[in-house]
Amino acid sequence: MPPPPLTEHAPAKINLALHVTGRRADGYHLLDSLVAFADVGDTLRAARAKVSSLTLAGPFGARVPAGRDNLVLRAAGLVPGGQGVAFTLEKRLPPASGIGGGSADAAAAIRAAIRLEADGPEAVQARLAALDRDAVLGLGADLPVCLLSRPARMRGIGERLDLLPFFPAVPILLVNPGVEVPTGAVFAALDSADNPPMPDTLPAWADVGDLARWLAGQRNDLQAPARAIAPEIGAVLDALSALPGALIARMSGSGATCFALFPDPGAARRAAAAIARAHPGWWAAAGRLGPAVS
């Protein structure tokens, strides 16, 4: 009897800080980034099938490719000995928006394909650990950290991960103005690819206020070039900074999604409602970051 269908959460990946610290000879940029995951995200349903397939649904389903080039199917193909899987992706995150939606979906596909075959959590972890890391990284620099979906420090080109045992619950508002920003163009517009990293040792933040104060001394080195390419990012950051209770506002990844942190979930929800009223064409979602969101 085939295993029952299952569901995997594909949480949004937020770069709370993103320092570009160098560039390799092959052109890949080196990063030092504080990454956390939101309880806002896509949903992937998976069932055993004779032939793998992908069905797209959700508010952004029509904006991502449905064929073999989709990261979901390509990522599932990395699972050794995998049989066919019928996937249904509920796409709620805007694509190409700096919050790792495609990588999160790909990571969810890998976890789902393994769970359909593995017997129990220990077997799942063993299968994940046995994956070809170069092949995983080849699908996207964010894919290794999205496989874990835990707060982490991400370095190198995405292959050096240090999980953070200390991370508070963090109310957050995500806002995207509805523009896609080409990642390559943002990196190409960097004034410098050789910038200081984060401190060697990261603090154990007591709460969201403590985290926000620390983040104020960090950066997203991609924010300025992305803002020059897409001025709408500046409008989002200004709107977030003006919201009551906003502790810090910053862009995530290479944009155009920006975020603001808030002292409590109610403030984040009220801020989301205010953004929706003032800018009905923007995508906005309130949620939380934390040690476990899946």
C-alpha positions in Angstrom: 0.0 0.0 0.0 1.4 3.4 -0.9 2.2 5.9 1.9 -0.5 8.4 2.6 -0.2 12.0 1.1 1.6 14.5 3.3 2.1 18.2 3.6 5.3 20.3 4.0 5.4 23.9 5.0 7.8 26.1 2.9 8.5 29.1 5.2 9.7 32.5 3.9 13.4 33.0 4.5 14.3 36.4 5.9 17.8 37.8 5.8 17.8 40.0 8.9 21.3 41.1 8.0 23.2 40.4 4.8 26.9 41.4 4.6 28.7 40.8 1.3 32.2 40.0 2.3 34.1 39.1 -0.9 34.0 37.5 -4.3 35.5 34.2 -5.4 37.5 33.8 -8.6 34.5 32.1 -10.2 32.3 35.1 -9.6 30.2 33.9 -6.7 29.9 36.4 -3.9 30.7 35.5 -0.3 28.1 36.4 2.3 27.7 36.6 6.0 24.0 36.6 6.8 21.7 36.2 9.8 18.7 34.1 8.5 15.4 33.3 10.2 12.2 31.8 8.9 8.6 33.0 9.2 5.4 31.1 9.8 4.2 32.8 6.5 5.0 30.6 3.5 3.9 28.3 0.7 2.3 24.9 1.3 3.4 21.8 -0.7 1.3 18.6 -0.7 2.9 15.4 -2.0 1.6 11.9 -2.8 3.3 8.9 -4.3 2.7 8.6 -8.1 4.0 6.6 -11.1 5.4 9.8 -12.7 6.4 13.0 -10.9 4.2 16.0 -11.6 3.5 19.5 -10.3 0.2 21.3 -10.0 0.3 25.0 -9.1 -2.4 26.8 -7.1 -2.6 29.8 -4.8 -2.5 33.6 -5.5 0.9 33.5 -7.1 0.7 30.0 -8.7 0.3 31.5 -12.2 3.6 33.4 -11.9 5.9 30.4 -11.6 6.9 27.8 -14.2 5.0 24.6 -14.0 7.3 22.4 -16.2 10.4 20.4 -15.5 12.4 23.6 -14.9 10.4 24.3 -11.7 12.7 23.9 -8.6 10.2 21.6 -6.9 10.7 18.9 -9.5 14.4 19.5 -10.0 15.0 19.3 -6.2 12.9 16.1 -5.8 15.1 14.6 -8.4 18.1 14.9 -6.1 16.6 12.3 -3.7 18.4 9.0 -4.5 16.1 6.2 -5.5 13.1 8.4 -5.4 9.9 7.2 -7.0 7.4 9.4 -8.7 5.7 12.1 -6.6 2.7 14.2 -7.4 3.1 17.7 -5.9 0.6 20.4 -5.5 2.1 23.8 -4.6 0.0 26.4 -2.9 2.0 29.5 -3.9 1.3 32.3 -1.3 4.7 34.0 -1.4 5.5 36.4 -4.3 8.1 34.9 -6.6 11.6 36.5 -7.1 11.1 38.7 -4.0 14.2 38.1 -1.8 12.5 35.8 0.7 13.7 32.5 -0.7 10.3 31.3 -2.0 11.7 29.1 -4.7 14.4 27.6 -2.5 11.9 27.0 0.3 9.6 25.2 -2.1 12.5 23.1 -3.4 13.6 22.3 0.2 10.0 21.2 1.0 10.0 19.0 -2.0 13.2 17.2 -0.9 11.8 16.8 2.7 8.5 15.5 1.3 10.1 13.0 -1.1 12.2 11.6 1.7 9.4 11.4 4.1 7.3 9.4 1.6 10.1 6.8 1.7 11.8 7.0 5.1 10.4 5.4 8.2 10.5 7.9 11.1 12.3 11.1 11.9 15.8 9.5 12.4 15.6 7.9 8.9 14.5 11.2 7.4 17.5 13.0 9.0 19.9 10.3 7.8 18.6 10.7 4.2 18.9 14.5 4.4 22.5 14.2 5.6 23.3 11.8 2.8 22.3 14.2 0.0 24.8 15.4 -2.5 25.6 18.8 -1.0 27.2 20.2 -4.2 24.1 19.2 -6.1 21.9 20.9 -3.5 23.9 24.1 -3.5 23.9 24.0 -7.3 20.1 24.6 -7.3 20.5 27.7 -5.2 22.6 29.3 -2.5 19.6 29.5 -0.2 18.6 25.8 -0.5 20.9 24.4 2.2 19.6 26.8 4.9 16.0 26.3 3.6 16.4 22.5 4.1 16.9 23.2 7.8 14.4 26.1 8.1 15.9 27.1 11.4 17.6 30.4 12.5 21.2 30.3 11.3 24.2 32.2 10.4 24.9 31.6 6.7 28.4 32.1 5.3 30.5 31.4 2.2 28.2 31.1 -0.8 25.5 29.5 1.4 27.3 26.3 2.3 28.6 27.3 5.8 25.7 27.1 8.3 25.8 27.6 12.0 22.4 26.9 13.7 21.5 29.4 16.4 20.2 27.8 19.6 19.3 31.2 20.9 16.6 33.0 19.0 13.5 34.8 20.4 10.0 34.8 19.1 9.9 37.8 16.7 6.7 39.5 15.4 7.3 40.6 11.8 5.6 42.3 8.9 6.6 41.4 5.3 5.8 43.8 2.5 6.4 43.6 -1.2 5.5 46.4 -3.7 4.8 44.0 -6.5 8.1 44.4 -8.4 10.7 41.7 -9.2 14.3 42.7 -8.9 16.9 40.6 -10.8 19.4 39.3 -8.3 22.3 39.4 -10.8 21.7 43.1 -11.5 21.7 43.9 -7.8 25.0 42.2 -7.2 26.4 43.8 -10.3 25.5 47.2 -8.9 27.3 46.8 -5.6 29.8 49.6 -4.9 32.0 47.1 -3.1 32.1 43.3 -2.8 34.6 43.4 0.1 32.8 44.6 3.2 33.1 43.8 6.9 31.3 40.6 8.2 29.1 40.4 11.3 30.9 40.1 14.6 32.7 36.7 15.2 30.3 35.9 18.0 26.6 36.6 17.8 24.8 37.5 21.0 22.0 35.6 22.7 19.2 38.1 22.1 16.7 38.2 25.0 13.8 39.4 23.0 12.7 41.2 19.8 13.8 44.6 21.1 17.2 43.3 21.9 17.5 41.8 18.4 16.3 45.0 16.7 18.8 47.1 18.6 21.6 44.8 17.5 20.4 44.7 13.9 20.6 48.5 13.8 24.4 48.1 13.8 24.3 45.5 10.9 23.5 45.9 7.2 22.0 44.5 4.1 24.7 45.4 1.6 22.3 44.7 -1.3 19.7 47.2 -0.1 21.2 50.3 -1.7 21.8 48.9 -5.2 18.4 47.2 -5.1 16.7 50.5 -4.1 18.5 52.2 -7.0 17.2 49.6 -9.5 13.7 49.6 -8.0 12.8 52.9 -6.2 9.6 51.2 -5.0 11.7 49.6 -2.3 12.4 53.0 -0.8 8.7 53.7 -0.7 8.1 50.4 1.2 10.9 51.1 3.7 9.6 54.6 4.4 6.1 53.2 4.9 7.4 50.5 7.3 9.5 52.9 9.3 6.5 55.2 9.8 4.3 52.5 11.3 3.5 52.7 15.0 5.7 50.3 17.0 8.1 49.4 14.1 11.5 48.7 15.7 13.5 48.4 12.5 12.8 48.2 8.8 15.1 46.6 6.2 15.1 44.8 2.9 15.4 41.0 2.8 17.9 39.3 0.4 18.2 41.1 -2.9 14.6 42.5 -2.6 12.1 43.7 -3.2 10.4 42.3 -0.1 11.1 44.4 3.0 10.3 43.7 6.7 9.7 45.5 10.0 10.0 44.0 13.4 7.4 44.8 16.1 7.2 44.4 19.9 4.1 42.1 19.8 2.0 40.2 17.3 -1.0 42.6 17.7 1.2 45.5 16.6 2.4 43.5 13.5 -1.2 42.7 12.5 -2.4 46.3 12.9 0.5 47.4 10.8 -0.4 44.9 8.1 -3.9 46.2 8.1 -2.7 49.8 7.8 -0.4 48.9 4.9 -3.3 47.1 3.1 -5.5 50.2 3.5 -2.8 52.7 2.3 -1.3 50.5 -0.4 -3.8 48.0 -1.7 -1.6 47.0 -4.5 1.2 45.8 -2.2 1.5 42.3 -0.7 1.6 42.3 3.0 1.7 39.5 5.6 2.1 39.6 9.4 3.7 36.6 11.1 6.5 35.6 13.4 10.1 34.4 13.3 11.2 31.8 15.8 13.3 28.8 16.5 10.7 26.5 14.8 8.0 27.6 12.4 7.3 24.5 10.2 
